[in-house]
Amino acid sequence: MIRVLIADDQTLVRAGFRAILETQADMEVVGEAQDGEEAVELARQLRPGVVLMDIRMPDLDGIEATRRLLQDADPPRVLMLTTFGLDEYLYEAMKAGAGGFLLKDAPRDQLIAAVRTVSSGDALLAPDLLRRLLEDYISRPSPGARPPAELDELTEREREVLTLVAQGLANAEIAASIFVSEATVRTHVTHILAKLGLRDRVQAVVLAYETGLVRPGA
């Protein structure tokens, strides 16, 4: 059973998400929070597997709430709720460690699939949202900046896979692109995360762009 906590300052939004998720036999909404402080408190009390977290909330926003939760020993996965008008906040949410991003007006099937994806430990990187975010808000490295030494630990194939991950490709798409199996791609991604000391694919994407391995618009 996937235990979900919904954090949003709009009562109708919370009610809508609850109504959708509770139609699923494998999901249970265990609580609702109307701001970041309450989200952190309830998440620590109720131990949900996934927190649907609005980025902008009063008192404590979703980004800082995410940072606080991810400092815990066994944190929940955070699925961030956003709009296209808040891309700058989305990038900060990526750096904070959120595991997925979903538009508030996404169709119900996308919401359900997103909760399952994030719950399973995968990062949700919708290519259109990711591409828009990165091209608009991730700057190129400063003159003279060099990739971190950790990138030297990657094999040529791992660098290639990291580049494709940063472009928003799913494992199946990467496998087709480099003519290997999905299992091989998963193995490469696991090795990349371990070598770079990263939590998930979202952090790998941020690193790839910040170090200049991939450049916005490329």
Secondary structure, DSSP 4 states (H G I P E B T S, - for coil): -EEEEEE-S-HHHHHHHHHHHTTSTTEEEEEEESSHHHHHHHHHHH--SEEEEES--SSS-HHHHHHHHTTSSSPPEEEEEE-GGGHHHHHHHHHHT-SEEEETT--HHHHHHHHHHHHTT--B--HHHHHHHHHHHPPPPPTT----GGGGGS-HHHHHHHHHHHTT--HHHHHHHHT--HHHHHHHHHHHHHHHT-SSHHHHHHHHHHTTSS-TT-
